[in-house]
Amino acid sequence: MMLYFSQCLPWLDGQMPVGIVYPWIIALPITLLLGAMAGILGILVGVFTLECFAALLPYPKPALSQNRPRLDVLMPAHNESMGIALTLKTVLPQLVKGDRLIVIADNCDDQTAAIAQSMGATVTERHNLDRQGKGYALAHGLTLIADNPPEVVVMLDADCSVHPGTIDHIARMAIAQNRPVQALYLLTQPAHPNPKAAVSALAFMVKNWVRPRGLDCLGLPCLLTGTGMAFPWAAINSVSLGTSNIVEDMQLAVDLAIAGYPSKFCVAGQVTGQLPQQASATVSQRMRWEHGHLKTLLTQVPRLCLAGYKQKRIDLLALAADLSVPPLSLLVMLWGALTAIAGLACKLGMPTWPLELLGLEGLALFSSVLVAWLRFGRNRLPLQTLLVVPLYLLWKIPLYIAFVLRPQTRWVRTERDPIKVPKS
């Protein structure tokens, strides 16, 4: 504020003509508004930067149970006949006597149930067109096992590959710490990726690997990312999964944290999915993720803050801060738009401090992404990936406009491409 008034002194001490006071009256609220918006954006960028740089810290060794808990694997599947056999081949070798693999064939009209049953899975079929979505399918599976509950429930998608040892590791970790555990979940690129797919993989890596690892290094909880999750029975039985939320994993993480079960990140376990190759499938997937994230951000951040205040829990406030950071592409867009407006304001003779603040935020944002790529993505993504970010942002603009005009509220299945089984 002092900087602002020092820049306005020529108007105040009579050095300017008396008749030119009106522009200053306009400039003051505009400058303060730009400064406030830059300040809010600075908080979001600060959270993002802290998480990315904290990921460089030595990774803490997690506590594991010495005994393997009895577990049930729940796998919701909607028309997954194309790839479920390959997924099951990565899961079945990791199960031991007493474990159960339950496939919930949810509103299927293909051979998903038959394929899963032929491979030895227990299959339950669910048909309810009024309640479609992964949350309802998982709630159905939990009801099925409630009479003889396991110690740990593991949830896996039917279109992913589970790396060897993952199920054992996250189950032992969940029972030892009595907390939900999220394995590292990454997306592989198609054989011949386009620049858009490469940048998407980079953003996904930052969201699912770099930021959760940073939070874990700081001793803070993370969000759930949809597959490769392990829950102590008491934890998962304390919340309701039967909702229409299109990003049910985020909602589940919030509900569990408020109930006293904040999620823990596990980098030793890994689950791999694949970016869709079809353009329509890519748009559909990203729209569901982005719209679901933004809706959850708007509704659940205030809820987490209120719960954190009432329960006097720093971890809930930290989770609220993490959830408040919008998708990386939108964060960069907001910074770019606000910087352009602040630059125009400076050209019109208004104070420069909002632009200077935004410049520092841009430097922090760029440094964070660069550090994340150097430490975690250099061997996976070429440097050229960073050069096509502007084109990727242009592609995402219609998705965010759609959120304002016609947000997606119903779960829509992404069209699948065949998955690949990881090498041992």
N, C-alpha and C positions, 0 to 999 in steps of 0.2 A: 504494500500500500504506500509506504514512504517513497518507494521508487517511482510509483505512478505520479504522486504529487510533485516529486522533484522534476519529472519530465513536463509537468504542466505549469511550473512556476512562471514561465514567460507569459502565460495567459493570466496569471493571478496578480502579478506585480505591476500590471499596467503597461508592459512593454508592447502588448498587442493592442490594436484598436478596440475601443469599447464595444463597438458594434459586432465584434466577432467573439461573443461569449456563447452563443447558441451552439456552435459545433462542439465546444468543450462539454456542454451539458449532455450532448448525445454521446460523446466519446467516453465519458465516465462509466455509464452503465454497460456499454458495449465491452469496454476493457475489463470491467469487473466480471461480467458474464463469461468472457473468454478465459479469464484467469481461473474462475471457478471450475469451468469445464476442463481446463488443462490440469487443474489440481485433482479432480476426480479421476481423470484418465491416468494421471501420474500414480495414483494409488494402485490402480489395476496393473499398470506396467511394473510398478515396484514389486507387487506380489509375484508376477510372472518372472521378473529378473531374479528375485531372491530364490525362487524354486529352481531355476535353471542353474544358477551358480552353486547352490547348496548341493546339487547332484554331483559336483566334483569332489565333495568331501568323501573320506573313507567310508565304505558301506558297512553298517553295523551287522554283526553276525546274529541272526535271529535265534531265539530259543525254540527248540524242537522237542516234541515228546519222544521218549525212548521207545515207547510201544506204539505200534501202528493201530490207530483207532478203527473201529468198524465203520464203514462208510457206505452210503448210497450215492450213486451218480444219477442225477436227473438231466435228461437231454430232451428239451422241447424240439419238435421237428414238424415243420409245415411244408409238405411237398418237397422233401429232401432226397428223393430216390437217386438223384444224379451223383451225390457225393457222400451220403451217410455211411456207405460201406467203408470208404477210405478213412472216414473219421473214426469209426468203430475199431478199425484195425490198429489205430494208435492208442485207443483206450483200453481195449480188452487185455492186452499183455500187462497192463499196470494194475490189474485187479487181483486180489488174493481171496482165499476162501473166506466166506462170510460177507464179502462185498456184493452189492447188487447194482446192476446197470438197468435203469428204467428209462425207456424211450417213450415220450408222450407224443403220439402221432396226433397232431392238433389240426382238425378240419382238413385232413388230407384226402385227396382224390387220386393219388398215385400209388406206387408200390412201397412207400416208405415203411409202413408197418411190417409188410411181409419180409422185406430185406433185413430189417433190424431183428425180427424174430428168428430168421434163418441163421443169423450169426450168433445167437445165444442171448440176446437182450430180452428182458421182460418188457412187453409192449402193452401200453394202455392207449386206447383210442378215445379221443374227445371230439364231440361234434356240437358246436354251439356258434352259429354264425353271428349271433348278437353280441357275443363277447369274444372277439378275436384279439390275439396278441400274445406275446411271450409271457407276460405277467400272469394271465389267466391259465396258460398251460402249466407254468411252474406251480401255481397254487393248486391245481388239480393233482400234480405229482406229489406235493407235500401231504395233501389229504390222503392219498393212497398209502403212504408209508407211515402215517401218524400212529397206527395201532402197534407197530413194531419199529419205533424210530431208531435210526443209527446214532452213533456218537457225532458223526460229521456228515453233512450233505455237501456234495460237490456238484456244481452246475456247469455244464458245458454246452456250447452251441453245436448243432449237427453239421456245420459246414467248416469246421476248423480242424487243425492237427495239433494233438497234444504231445509235446516232446517227452521223451522217456524220463521217468522219475518225477514228473510234475505232480501227479495226483498224490503220490506218497508224501512228497515234500509239503505241499500246501495243507494236506490233512493233518500231518504231525504238527505243523506250525499253528493251525487253527485250534487244535485241542490243547496245545501247550500254553497258548496265550489267551484262550477263551475269547477270541475275536475273529470276525470274518477276515479272510485272506484273499487278496487279489494277485493272481499270477501275472507276469509280464505278457501282455497281449499285443502282438504286432501284426501288421499286414505286409504281405509280400507283393511285389509288383508283378504284372504280367511279363511274359517272356520278352516282349518288345514294348516297353512302356513308353507312353508319350510324355511330354514335359509336365502335363497336368497331373498325371498319375504319380510322377516322381515327387512333385511338390506336396501332393496329398499324402504320400507316404511319409514325407518329412514332418508335416504337421501332426500326423497321427503318432509318429515316434515321439515328438515333443510332448504331446498330450498324455500318452500311455506309458512312457518310459522315463523321460527326463524329469518331468514335473513330479510324478509320484515318488521317484527315487529321491529327489530333493527333499520332499516332505518327510520321507522315511528317515533320511539322514538327520533331519531336525527333530525327529521323534514325534512327528505329527501324523494324523490319519490321512488317508487318500480316498478318492472316489472309486466306486466299482466301475469296471469297464465292459461288463456284459458276458464274458465267458472266462473259464479258468478261475472260478470262485469257490472257496470252501468256507462252510459255516458250521460252527458248533450247533447242535440241535436246539439248545436253549435259545440261541440268538435268532435263528431263522424262524423259530416257532413264536417269537415275540412280536412279529410284524405281519402285516397282510401284503401278499403279493398280487392279489386279484384286482389289478387296476388297469385302466386303459392308457396309462402313461406310455408314450412312444419311445422314451428312453428310461425304461423301468429300472435299469441298473443304477442310474444316478438317484432316482427316487428311493430305491432300496437302501443305498448308502446313507442317505439323509435320515431315513426312518430308523435304521439300525443305530446310527451314531446317537441320535436323540434318546433312543431306548437304552443306551449304555454300552453299545457294541460298535465302537468306531473301527473302520476297516484298516488292515495292515497290508502294505505292499510287499510282494515277494519276488525278487529279481531272479531267484534260483529256478523257479518254475516258469515255463514258457508255453504259450499257446499261440499258434499262427493261423491267421486267416489270409484271404487273398482279395486284393482290390478287384472289383468287377471290371471286365474288359468292355462290356457293352455301355455305350454312352447313356442310354436311358436308365440303365441300372445304376450307373454312377450318380446321376442326378437324383434319382429316387432315394438312394442310400444317404447321400449328403444332405438332402432336404430333411429327411427324418432325423438325422443326427443333429443338424444345426438348429432346426425349429424346436426339437425336444430339449436341447441344451438351453436355448434362450428362454423357453417357457419355464423350465425348472429353475433357471437362474432367477427369474422374476418372482416366482412363487415361493421358493424354498430358502433363498438367502435371508429374507426377513425372518422366516421361521427359525432358522438356525441361530441367528443373532439373538432372538428373543429367548430361545432355549438355553443358549450359552450364558446369557445374563441371569436367567432364573436359576440355572443349575451351577452357576459360577465355574464354568468349564472353558478353559482356553482352547481345548481341542475343537470344540464346536465352532468357536469364532474363527479358528484357523481354517476349518473346513468351509465355512461361509466365505472367507476371503478367497480360497481356492476356487470355489464354485462361481464367485462373482466375476472372475476373469472370463470374458467371452471367448469364443473360438478365435484362434490365432489370426486367421484371415480377417475377421471382423475387427479385431483389436488394431491391426495394421491399417485397415480402412478408416477407422475412427481417428486414428492419429493423423493419417494423411489429409483427411477432410478438414480437421480442426487446424492443422498446420497451414493449409492453404488459406483458410479464412483469416487466421491470425496474420499471415503474410500480407493479405490484401488490406487488413486494417492498418498495418504498419505503413503501407504505401500511401494510405490516406492521411498519414501524419499522426496516428494514434501511438501510444506507448508500446515499446518493443518487448517488455518483460514476459507477456504470455508466449510470444514466439520463441524467446530464449528458453523458457521452461519446456516448451514442446520440443525444442532442439535437443535438450538433455534427455528427454524421454525417448526420442527417436534413437539416440545413441545407445541408450540402455537396451531398447528393444532389439536393435540390430546386433549388438554385442551378445545378447542372450541367445539369439538364434544361431549366431556364428559359433559360439562356444558349444552349444548343444550339438551342432553338426560336427565340429572338430572332435569332440570327445565320444559321441555316440553314433554318428551317422556317416562319418567319412568313408568307412569301408562298405557302406550300403548304398550311399547316394553320391553321385558325382557332384563336383563343385558347380557344374552348370545348372544344377537344380536350383540354386539360390538366384540365378540370373533370370529365371522365368517366373519368379514370384509375381511380378506385376501382371503378367498375363493370367495367372491363376486367380488373382484378386478380381480381375475383370469378369472372369467366368462365374465367380461367386456372388457378384452383385445382384443378379436376378433372384437368387435364393433368399437373400435378406429382404429384398423388396416384397417377395411373396410372403414373408413372415409378417410384414406389416399389413398387407392387403388381404391375404388369404392363408393364414398359418395352417400347417398340416396338423391335424389332431388325431387321425386314425393311423393305426399301425399298418404298414404296407411292406410285404415281403420283397426283399431285393432279389432280382433274378440272379441265379447262380452260374458260376463257371466251375469246371472240374477242379478239385483241390489236389494238392500234392502232399504226399507223406514225407515228413522230414527225415533225413538220414540220422541214424543213431550215432 
